[in-house]
């Protein structure tokens, strides 16, 4: 019913009606758009995961940098100094734990540990960090 048969030199050629071709074209176009939207959604999700992973890796690097500096200072002894630059909020506890949080959201990104000793219980630090070792062998900021 949707096809017209045309005879030309003994060969049967089928031609479609114009209205049927238009609806099939629109259906194919709609399917392509749906596939495109699905691909873009997956891409957005993966990009978001990648950004979170990059934040975690940068925060972990800062945490380990601070931890290694504190441990090196503790081993070096009195009079030793270290200068660091961090881009996130670093919280140092005297129970050998360091937490790194996002500066804007204060969301905890990662934590790591150190072996030196601190005078006070908690330090919240960001930006340029200066550490030194006291005559008692304790690491102090400043």
N, C-alpha and C positions, 0 to 999 in steps of 0.2 A: 504493500500500500504506500510506503514512503518512497519507493523507487519507481522511476519511469524507465522502461526498457526502450532503447533506441537501437534500430538495426542499421548498420552501415557496412556495406560490402560483406555481408554475411557474418560479421562479428557483432556479438551482442555487447553493448556498452551500457552500463548502469549509471544513471545520473541521479543525484540527490536533489531534493527540493531545497530551495534557498533557506527557508525557515528552519528546517532541520539542521542544516549546517551551522547556522547561527547559534542555536541552542547547544549543540555539541561543542562549539568553540567556546561559548560562555562557561560551560561545565568544565572544560579543560583549564580555562583561565582561573576559575574559582579553585580548582584542585591545586594548581600551581601556587596560588596565593596562600592557601591553607598550609601547604608544605613549607613555604617561605616563612610564615609566621611561626611554625613549629621550630624550624631551624634557628630563627632569631631568638626565640625563647630559650632554647638550649644554649646558644652562644652567650646570652646575657647571664644565665645561671653559672656557666663555667667561668666567665670573666669575673663574676662576683667571688667565686671560690678562689680564683687566682689572686685577686686583690687581698683577700683575707690571709692567704698563705704568704704573700709578700710582706704583709704587716707582721705576721708571726715570725718570719725568718729575720727581719730587721730587728724586732724586739729581742729575739733570742740572741742575736749577735751582740746587741748592747748589753744584755744581761751577762753574757759570758765575758765581755770586755771588762765590765766593772768587777766581776768576780775574779778574773785573772789579775787585775790591777791590785785589788785588795790582798789577794794571796801573795803576790810578789812583794808588796810593801811590808806585809807582816814578816816575811822571810828576810827581807833586807835589813830590817831593824830601825832603831831611832834615827831621825834625821832624813829618812827617805821621803820623797814626794812623788806624786803622780798627778797628771793633768789629763782629763778626759772631756770629750764633748758628747752628750747624749741628746737625742731628739724626742724622747718619750719621758714620762714621769717614772723615776726610779725610786723605789722605796726599799731601804736597807734596814733589816731587823737585826737585833743582836743575837738572835737564835740561829744565825748562819743562813738566813734566807733573804733573797733579793727578789722583789716583784717589779715587773715592768708593765706599766699601764699606758693607755692612750692618753695623750695630753688633752684632747678635746672631750672625749666621752668618759674618761677615767675607767674604761673597761680593762680588766686584767688581761694582758696579752700572753705573758709567760712568767715563769719564775725559775730561779736557779739557786745554787748554794755556794758558800765560801767558807774558808777555815780560819780567818783572822778574828780578832776580838775588837768590839766596839765599846765606847764608853756609855753612850745612851741607848735607849731601847729602839727608837725609830727615827729614821731620817727620810724625808721626802725631798728628792733632789731632781733638778731638771736643768738643761743647758750645759754650761761649762762647769765641770766638777774638778775640785782640787782636794786631794787627800794627802795627809802626812801621817807620820808615825810619832806618837808621843814618847817622851823619855821612859814611860812605863811599858812601851811596846804595843800600845793600842792604836789602831787606825782611827783617825778623826778627820772629818771633812773640814776643809778650810786651810 
